[in-house]
Amino acid sequence: MQRRDFFTRVFGGLAIMKLDAAHAQTSATGPVVERANSGLPHSGKVLAAIQPHSDDIALICAGTIAKLIREGYTGYMIRATNDDMGDDVGEPGSVGENVLRNEREVAEQSRVLGLKRDFSLNYSNHRMSDISRNELICRLIFLFRFLKADTVFCYDPWAHDEENPDHYVLGHCVEAACWMAGRVHDYPEQLATGLEARAVTDKYYYARHPNINRIVDISGTVEKKIDANICNVAKGPGGHHGSKLRAELARQGKKLPLLGDDDLTADRNYIREFVLAGDRELGKKYGLEYAEAFHYVGPAAAAIGGTGSRVGDYVKQHAVPLK
């Protein structure tokens, strides 16, 4: 089986699993559909797009991130590993060449998505089970406080059937850091430098089998998602697979109309047709052109006066002015 065929089947299978999960694990009313907003309703907010590897954000949630950036968010990329293992579908090279190539591609991916900058935590690929989780949590807390993050994107820490240790280790540490960042007795030396304690309560978690409760319409930013996947030459099924297939067919005296007459068109149409097939199928289920699915965890509302909790709702309904 050729590599491109393998990845096409893998992503087709993931799309089916995602759709099955959406039907099996949502409430009777189904997940919330988040549509595009006009104007800049999120002006002043900050998001952190957190990925263990260079291709995760591009493949899974680049459309939603581009949507929120368009609606006013300031965004940052945090990559946990240096991708030193490379990828079988990418370009051949040494460990050092893999690190440099992926570093450059993540910087370009951040640029095309409109993110302000990227941070690399530089852990070794597929080795995050060996690291100190407290160290990683501390580093994430520092970044959340420093960036004043409101929203995070990362793998779902509670997902099942996740074989890659980098995915679930990072997800668990992000979940802990989001909570601990708001506690004044956790790493108070950070507060002494002028940072403020602030929890991150808005979370878009992605995974193979999430409890899907939010579908995001990415029809308006699908071109940005394609841009991000073109950046991933060294990893993943994006990059230049379309132009490579076009050249291979030309050597055989054949042509695939889908791939057009130039390499850029071939790469973009390959990603649109094959890599984004799951997003397209998911979108059809909800009357959308393209969509991404998340286990969304919204801002906590346990405090008195908050909404969405039993206490908050009661206060809102029954509180009266002081006389």
N, C-alpha and C positions, 0 to 999 in steps of 0.2 A: 504494500500500500504506500503511495507517495505521501509526503508530508502534508501537502496542501489538502489532499483527500482526507487524511486523518483529522486535520483541524476543522475542515468543513463538517465532518460527521460529528466531531466533538461538540461544536457549537450548535449544530442542529439538535443534538441530544440535550444540551443544556437548555435550549429554548423550550423543548417539550417538557422537561422537568420543571422549568420555571412556571409554565402554564399550568401544569398539574398542581403544583404547590399553590398557585394563586387560587385555584378552585377548591382545593381540599382544606386549606388552612385559614381562609378568611371567614368573616362573619356572614350571616345571612344577607346582609346588605352589600357585601363586597368591599373591596378596598376603596379608600379615598382616591379620587383622580385629581392630581394637581396639574392645573393647566397654566399656560403662559399668562403673565400679567403685563399690562401696559404700564409705561412709565418706569419709575424707580422706587417701587414699594419697599425694597430692602436696603435702601441707601443707608450707609453707616454700619451695616452688619459685616461680619468677617466669617469666612468659612475656611476650614482646613481640609484639603483633599489628601487623605492619608492612604498610602499604598505600600505593601511590602515590596513589590517589584515594579519595574518600569512600565509594564503594559496593563496593570490592573485597572487603573482609573480610566484609561482610554477605552478599554473593552467594555467596562461594566457601567460606568456612570458619567462619562464625559458630557453627554447631552444634558443631564440635569445640572451639572456644575456650570456649563456654559449658559444655561437658562438663568440660573441664579446670578451669575456675573452680569448678564445683560440686564437683570432687574435691580442692580445696585450693589450687590455684594462686592467686597474686596476679598480676593482669594489667594491662598498659599498652598503649595505642594509640600508634603512631607513624605519622603521615601525612606523606608526602614533599612532595606538592604542595598548593597552596591551592585547586585546582579552579576557577581563575579563568575557564577557558573555558566552564564550565557544561556542559550536556548537552542535546541536542536533545529528549530525552524529558522533561526537567524543566520547571520554571517559567521563563518568560521574564524577562530582567532584564539589567542592565548587568554589566560585569566586577566592579565593586565589590560589587554586590548578590549575585553568585554566590559571591564569597569569604566574605561574612558569612553567607549562608544555609548554605553547606556547613560552615563552622566550627561553627555552632550545631547542625547535624544530626549531625556527628561527635561532639560532646560528648554529645548525647542517645543516640546509638548506643553510646558507651562506657558510659554509665550503665546502659542496659537489659541489656548483656552482663555487667555486674558488674565492669568494669575500673576500676582505681583512678583513673586520669587519662589524658588524651591529650596528646601532644606534636605540634606542627605544625612541620615544617622549612621550609615556606613557599616551595618552589620553584614556578616557573610551570608550569602544566599543559601537557604535551606538549613541554616544552622542556628536559627533563633531559639530553638528549644534549649540550647546551651547557655544562653545569656542570662544575666541577672535581670529578672523582670522588674525588680524594684528600681534598678538603674534606668530601664526604659521608661517606666512610669514617671520617674522624676524628670527625665528629659522632656517627656510629653507635657507634663504639668508646667514646666518652665515655658515651653513654646505656647501653650494655650494662654497662659497669663500674659506673656510678652506680646502676643499677637492680638489679645483680647478677643479670642475666638467665641463666636456664638453658635456655630454649626460645624459638625464634623461629618465626613464621609469615610467609611472604613468597612472591612469585613465584619459580618455579624458575629459577635463573640459567642452567641448561643446557637449557631447553626450546626446541623448534623452533616455527617458524611463529608467532612473536609479533610482531605488527606495531606495537604501541605502544611507543615508545622508553622511556617512563617505567617500563614493566614490567621490561624486561630490564636497564636501567641500574641500577635500584634492587636487583634481584635479585643482580647481580654485586657491587655494593657491600656488600650485606648478607653475602654469602658471605665476602668478604675481611675484613670487620669482625669476623665471628664468630671467625675464626682469629687475626687480629692483636690482638684484645682480650686474648688470653692471653700475649702476648709483652712482656716487661718493657722491651725496648729500643724498642718502638713507642710514641711519645708518653709518655715517662717523666715529663714535667711533670704529667700527669694523676695519676700515682702519687704524686708529691710532695704533692698535695693531700689524700692519704689514701685515694684509690681503690686498688683491688687489680686486678692483672692476672688475668683469668679469661676463658678461651675459652668460646664458646657452641657446644655440641656436639650439641644436640638440635634438629632442624630439620624442620618440616613445610612442604615447598615445594608450591605449587600453580601450575598452568599449563594451557594448552590441551592440550598433548601431553606430559605428564610421564611418566617411567618409574614407573608406579604400582606401589608395593610396600606400601602401607598403605591399608586401607579403615576408616574410623572410623564406628561406629554412632552416629548423632545422633538416633535416634528419641526419646530422652528429653529432648532440648533443641531440638526442631524449633520449638516455640512461641517460644523465645528468638530463633531465627534469623528467624522471621517478625517479631518485635518489631524486630529490627535493620534489616530491610528496609523496614519502615514508616517508619523514621526518614529514609530516603533519598528525600525528596520532590524535591530539586533534581537528582538524578542517578539513573540506573538504572531498571529496570522495576518497582521496588517502589512505595513511597510511596502515592499515592492513585489509582493507575490503576483499581483495582476500583470505587471510589465514582464516578469519572468515567464509567466504562463503564455503571454502574448508572443514572446520571443521563441519559446519552445514550439508553439504551434506553427510559427512562421518557418522554422527549420523543417517542419514536417509538411510544409506546403499547405497549411490550413490557417483559418482565421475564425475567431469567435466575435461576432458582431458586438456583443456586450462590451468587449474590451476596447472598442474604438480604434483610432488610427495613430495614437501616440501613447507614450508610457504613462504620463500623468493621468489621462483618461482611464487607461487600463487599471492603474492602481486604485483610483477612486471608485470605479464601477465594481471592481472585485470586492472591495470592502463593503460597498453598499449592498451588493447582492448576496454575499456569503457571510461576511463577519457580522453584519447587522440583521441577518435573517431572523434571529430570535427577537430583536426589538420590533421588527415589522410584524411578526406573528402575534406578539404580545399586544401591540397597538390595535390590531384588528379586533381583538376581544373586547376592546373598550371604545371602539369607534374612532380610533386615532390612527395616524399614519405610522408613527414610531413611538415607542414608549420604553421606559426603564422601570424596574420593580424594586421595591425596598421594604425592609422591616424598619418602619419609621418610629422613632421614639421622640415625642414632643416635649416641650418645656414642662418641668415638674410644676404641679399646681397644688401642692399640699398646704402651702401657707394660707392663713386666714386672709380672705379677700381675693385669693386666686380663683381662677375658673377651671372647670373640668374636674373638680374633686367634690366629694360630698359636702365637706365643710364650706369650701368656696362657693358652691352653688347655693347652699342654704343662706350664707351671709348675703349674697347678692340679692336673693329673693326677699329676705325678711328684715334686713338692717334698716333702722329708722334714724333720723337725725337726733342728735342730743338736744335736749330742751334747756 
